Amino acid sequence: MVRRGSVRLAIAHVLVAATFGLVVLALAARADVLEPPPDAPPGEDYAYATTDSLGHGDVEVGLGYSANAGSRAVRTRRARFRGDSLVGEVRDGEGDDLAGSALEGALGAGQFGLGRAAPVWGRGLVLGDPVEPWSRRTRVRSASRRRADGDVAWYRLGDQRLRLGALCGNFAGHTHGGMDLNAGAFGAGVTGDAMGAARTSVWWSPRSADSRGAELAFDRAGRWRIEAATGAQSDRATIAAWMRAGLAGHRPLGDPRRAGPAQALSVSALVPLTVSREETAEDAHAASRSTKTPQTSRLVAAAALWRFGSAANGVRAMLEVEHALPHQAAVVMGFEEQHGTRRDPLFATSRAQAEAREFRQGAWGEWRSRAGPFELGWRHERWGARAPVRDVVRAVTTARLGVRTTSGWSAKITHAVFRARRGEHVYLPEAQADRLVLRALSGDGERMRLELEAPFAGGRAQAALHRTAAGVKPPRMQWTVEWIRRSRAKRGR
């Protein structure tokens, strides 16, 4: 179990650091430190799908090429559409982690789905992507970030009051099938695979904007797991909490690496702080005018503890303050302390990794501004193995400059200097047309990214050039080119 002293020490460090930051710097933090999930291979790039929603009757196509300097260019293609009764998407490309297709629509008196998907029951204890205690997520349906890892076919009959569904598919190399029954916010389901494994769960999942929900799951051997979440929201604050309990041997069907810790507790709070100040504004119609410019600030705090087993547990505490300055500018600050491990010992590659009780303390600050067509930003993040943020294990400083014209042309240059101790990795988020890529970097070095975007052939063309220099190795050059077009489908007569 996590020692009480570790929990108290983590919370104390967070409060001291936050107080110092508020008094001396009055900064703010918006940072949600992005890292791949623990089951992802360490040191490899990881991509999340970020495609926005389509309106009814919209069709979108995309074509892209990417390559390292001197290597063969790799092509990626995608298309998606949304009609009155049919929604589809297809991604294709050599080595594309997000490649696959999916189709959903109306069939008879129900709805069907085919292709690559991640079906979700309740809070994901049997099917889906369970929430992790070290993550800022509180809901499963609205923020499932991991990739779908199988092909599935499903059919659901009924309406919001009473629905009956069935599914079958291939997850992690095994064939699975299941049935579920939903009556309003309550549901129950049973699923199994060709090897004889079976899981049953019952859940309560209101379809609302809050974070409430609960699920109880168990398998044929009697191993069980339960999770419940609650929250409260007002004009001044939002509080969310969830807990999980059960046996470590319980695993979801599909990918057992996504089970997460058997016991966990997480609490988070967001408190908005709003002040107003008098400011003189000049425009073409008046020489001066007294206006009130709102400056919105918010404080975010989170604490969590979890336990995989007797030798694998962890705790984290985090505090952020976010403050917006006039003229679309902001400064940021954040602090977090972590104890223990996030890796399931069942899938650890070594005994030392399975029993790791690492200490990490991180701090970050950021400034960003948008004035007219220009965008400026600076960010520094540092993580250490000793308090206060000493014995640095990874650090990265990023600066960016962007410009956007009224005709739709834009350019942005981002330069990052990173440092990572052996065995550690820095992950830089880089947005592309349909995904967010966490670029894995190791050692000491720098990375520069030049992005250009412009209207082209009825759509938008995006190009990016990357240069990475690390250690004594020669710099690596990479480039990507993408074209995306969205249009309205023509209706036949």
SVG drawing of the C-alpha trace seen along z (x, -y; Angstrom):
<svg xmlns="http://www.w3.org/2000/svg" viewBox="-38 -61 67 83">
<polyline fill="none" stroke="black" stroke-width="0.4" points="0.0,0.0 1.1,-3.6 2.5,-5.0 0.5,-7.8 3.8,-9.8 4.2,-9.7 0.7,-11.1 1.1,-13.8 4.5,-14.7 3.2,-15.0 0.3,-17.2 2.5,-19.4 5.0,-19.9 2.2,-20.9 0.7,-23.4 4.1,-25.0 5.0,-25.3 1.6,-26.6 1.7,-29.3 5.1,-30.4 4.0,-30.6 0.9,-32.6 2.6,-35.1 5.7,-35.7 4.7,-35.1 0.9,-35.1 1.1,-32.7 -1.3,-30.2 -1.2,-26.7 -3.3,-25.1 -1.0,-22.1 -2.3,-18.6 1.1,-16.9 0.6,-14.6 2.1,-11.1 1.1,-7.9 -0.8,-5.3 1.4,-2.9 0.7,0.1 2.2,-1.8 5.8,-0.7 8.2,-3.1 10.2,-5.4 7.8,-5.1 5.6,-7.8 2.0,-7.6 -1.0,-9.0 -4.4,-10.0 -7.3,-10.5 -8.5,-14.1 -11.0,-14.3 -13.7,-16.8 -17.4,-16.0 -19.1,-16.4 -22.4,-18.1 -25.2,-16.3 -24.5,-16.0 -20.8,-16.8 -18.1,-14.8 -14.4,-15.1 -11.4,-13.6 -7.7,-13.8 -4.5,-12.8 -1.0,-13.0 2.6,-12.0 5.4,-11.8 9.0,-10.7 12.4,-11.0 15.2,-12.6 16.4,-10.2 13.7,-7.6 10.6,-6.6 7.5,-8.7 4.6,-7.0 1.1,-7.8 -1.9,-8.1 -5.6,-8.5 -8.8,-9.1 -12.4,-9.8 -15.5,-10.2 -19.1,-11.3 -22.3,-11.9 -25.7,-11.4 -29.2,-11.3 -28.9,-7.6 -25.3,-6.6 -21.9,-7.6 -18.6,-6.3 -14.9,-6.7 -11.9,-5.0 -8.2,-5.6 -5.5,-3.9 -1.7,-4.1 1.4,-2.0 2.4,-1.8 -0.5,-4.1 -1.5,-3.2 -5.0,-4.7 -5.7,-2.9 -9.0,-1.1 -12.6,-1.7 -15.9,-2.1 -19.5,-2.4 -22.6,-3.1 -26.2,-3.7 -29.8,-2.7 -31.0,0.8 -34.6,1.8 -35.8,0.7 -32.3,0.4 -28.7,-0.8 -25.7,1.1 -22.0,0.7 -19.1,2.3 -15.3,1.9 -12.7,0.7 -14.3,-0.5 -14.0,-0.4 -17.4,0.6 -18.0,-0.8 -20.1,0.6 -20.6,-1.4 -17.2,-2.7 -15.1,-0.3 -14.3,2.4 -15.3,5.1 -15.4,3.3 -13.9,0.0 -11.1,-2.2 -11.2,-2.5 -10.3,-5.8 -6.8,-6.0 -6.3,-7.6 -3.3,-9.6 -5.3,-11.1 -7.5,-14.2 -10.3,-12.3 -13.4,-11.6 -15.7,-10.2 -15.3,-7.2 -17.6,-7.9 -16.6,-11.5 -12.8,-11.2 -11.6,-7.7 -8.1,-8.5 -6.6,-5.1 -6.7,-3.5 -9.3,-1.0 -7.5,2.3 -10.0,4.6 -12.8,5.0 -16.3,5.3 -19.9,5.7 -22.8,4.6 -26.5,4.1 -28.7,2.3 -32.5,2.4 -34.8,0.1 -34.7,-3.5 -33.4,-5.5 -35.9,-3.9 -35.2,-0.2 -32.4,1.1 -31.1,4.6 -27.7,5.0 -25.4,7.7 -21.8,7.6 -19.1,9.8 -15.5,9.0 -11.8,9.7 -9.9,8.0 -6.2,8.7 -6.3,11.8 -9.3,13.4 -12.9,13.6 -15.4,12.1 -19.2,11.9 -21.6,10.4 -25.1,9.0 -26.3,6.0 -29.6,4.7 -30.2,1.0 -33.2,-0.4 -32.7,-4.2 -29.5,-4.9 -29.2,-1.3 -27.6,1.6 -26.3,5.1 -24.2,7.2 -22.4,10.5 -19.5,11.2 -17.0,14.0 -14.4,15.2 -13.6,18.4 -11.2,19.5 -14.1,19.8 -13.4,16.6 -16.6,14.7 -17.3,11.4 -20.5,9.9 -21.2,6.4 -24.1,4.1 -23.8,0.4 -25.5,-2.9 -24.5,-5.6 -26.6,-8.7 -26.4,-10.4 -25.7,-13.9 -22.8,-16.3 -21.8,-15.3 -19.3,-12.7 -21.5,-10.3 -21.7,-6.6 -21.0,-3.2 -20.2,0.3 -19.8,3.8 -18.0,6.4 -17.0,10.0 -15.7,13.1 -16.4,16.9 -13.8,17.4 -15.6,14.9 -13.0,12.1 -14.8,8.8 -14.2,5.1 -16.4,2.1 -16.1,-1.5 -18.2,-4.5 -17.9,-8.2 -19.7,-11.3 -19.4,-15.0 -21.0,-18.4 -21.0,-21.5 -22.0,-25.1 -21.2,-28.5 -18.2,-28.8 -16.7,-25.3 -16.7,-21.8 -15.7,-18.8 -15.4,-15.2 -14.4,-12.1 -14.3,-8.4 -13.1,-5.2 -12.4,-1.6 -12.1,1.6 -11.7,5.2 -9.3,8.1 -6.1,7.7 -6.9,10.8 -9.9,9.3 -9.1,8.2 -11.2,6.8 -11.8,8.8 -9.9,7.6 -6.7,6.1 -5.9,7.1 -3.1,4.5 -5.9,1.9 -7.2,3.1 -5.5,0.5 -5.0,0.7 -7.3,2.8 -7.9,0.2 -7.8,-3.5 -9.2,-6.8 -9.2,-10.1 -10.4,-13.6 -10.3,-16.8 -11.6,-20.3 -11.8,-23.3 -12.5,-26.7 -12.9,-29.6 -11.7,-33.0 -13.0,-36.1 -11.9,-39.7 -12.6,-42.8 -10.5,-45.8 -11.1,-49.2 -9.3,-49.7 -9.3,-52.5 -10.2,-51.3 -9.7,-53.4 -11.5,-52.8 -12.4,-54.6 -15.7,-55.9 -14.6,-57.3 -11.4,-58.7 -11.7,-56.9 -14.2,-54.8 -14.2,-53.2 -14.8,-49.4 -14.6,-46.4 -12.3,-43.7 -12.9,-40.4 -9.9,-38.4 -10.8,-34.8 -8.6,-32.7 -9.1,-29.2 -7.5,-26.9 -7.3,-23.2 -6.3,-20.7 -6.2,-16.9 -5.0,-14.1 -5.1,-10.3 -3.7,-7.1 -3.8,-3.6 -2.6,0.0 -1.9,2.8 -0.7,5.2 1.4,5.4 4.6,4.2 3.1,1.8 1.2,-1.3 1.4,-5.0 0.1,-8.5 0.0,-11.9 -0.9,-15.4 -1.2,-18.3 -2.1,-22.0 -2.6,-24.4 -3.7,-28.0 -4.9,-29.4 -5.1,-33.2 -6.0,-35.1 -4.4,-38.5 -5.7,-41.3 -5.2,-41.2 -5.5,-37.4 -2.4,-36.8 -1.8,-34.4 0.9,-33.2 0.9,-29.7 2.3,-27.7 1.9,-24.2 3.3,-21.7 2.9,-18.0 4.4,-15.3 4.3,-11.5 5.2,-8.5 5.2,-4.9 4.6,-3.3 1.9,-3.4 2.9,-0.2 1.0,3.0 3.6,5.5 2.0,8.3 3.3,6.7 6.5,5.3 9.7,6.4 11.7,6.8 11.3,7.4 12.9,4.0 10.3,2.3 7.5,4.3 8.5,3.1 9.5,-0.4 8.6,-3.1 9.8,-6.1 9.6,-9.7 9.0,-12.4 8.4,-16.1 7.6,-18.4 7.0,-22.1 6.1,-24.0 5.4,-27.5 4.1,-29.0 3.4,-32.3 1.4,-32.8 -0.1,-35.8 -2.1,-36.5 -1.9,-40.0 -3.6,-40.6 -2.2,-38.1 0.7,-37.1 0.9,-34.3 3.8,-33.9 4.4,-31.3 7.0,-30.0 6.9,-27.0 9.4,-25.3 8.8,-21.9 11.1,-20.2 10.9,-16.9 13.3,-15.8 14.0,-12.7 14.5,-14.8 12.7,-17.7 12.4,-20.5 12.6,-19.5 16.3,-18.5 18.3,-15.8 16.5,-16.5 15.4,-13.4 13.8,-15.2 13.3,-18.8 12.1,-20.6 11.9,-24.3 9.7,-25.2 9.3,-28.5 6.9,-29.2 6.0,-32.0 3.1,-32.0 1.3,-34.3 -2.1,-34.0 -3.4,-36.2 -7.0,-37.1 -6.7,-35.3 -6.2,-31.9 -2.4,-31.6 -0.6,-30.8 3.0,-29.9 4.3,-28.7 7.8,-27.8 8.4,-25.8 11.8,-25.2 12.2,-22.8 15.4,-22.1 15.1,-18.8 17.1,-16.8 16.3,-13.3 18.2,-11.0 19.0,-7.5 15.8,-5.4 13.6,-8.5 11.8,-10.0 10.3,-13.4 7.1,-13.5 6.4,-16.5 2.7,-17.0 2.5,-17.8 -0.9,-18.4 -1.6,-17.1 -4.8,-17.3 -6.5,-14.3 -4.4,-13.3 -2.2,-14.5 1.2,-12.8 3.3,-12.5 6.8,-12.6 9.1,-10.4 12.6,-11.9 15.5,-10.7 19.0,-12.1 19.9,-15.7 19.1,-17.7 16.7,-20.0 13.8,-19.8 12.5,-22.4 9.2,-22.3 8.2,-24.6 4.5,-24.5 2.7,-26.1 -1.0,-26.1 -2.8,-27.6 -6.0,-27.3 -5.6,-24.9 -7.9,-23.1 -11.0,-23.9 -9.6,-22.7 -6.6,-23.3 -3.0,-22.2 -0.7,-21.7 3.1,-21.1 5.6,-20.6 9.3,-20.2 11.0,-18.7 14.7,-18.8 15.8,-16.7 19.4,-16.8 20.2,-14.6 23.6,-13.6 26.4,-13.0 24.1,-11.6 23.7,-13.6 20.4,-15.7 17.3,-13.9 15.0,-15.6 11.3,-14.7 8.6,-16.2 4.8,-15.8 2.3,-17.2 -1.5,-16.9 -4.5,-18.1 -8.0,-18.1 -11.3,-19.1 -14.7,-19.3 -17.9,-19.8 -21.6,-19.3 -23.0,-16.2 -25.4,-16.9 -28.9,-15.5 -30.4,-13.5 -33.7,-14.4"/>
</svg>
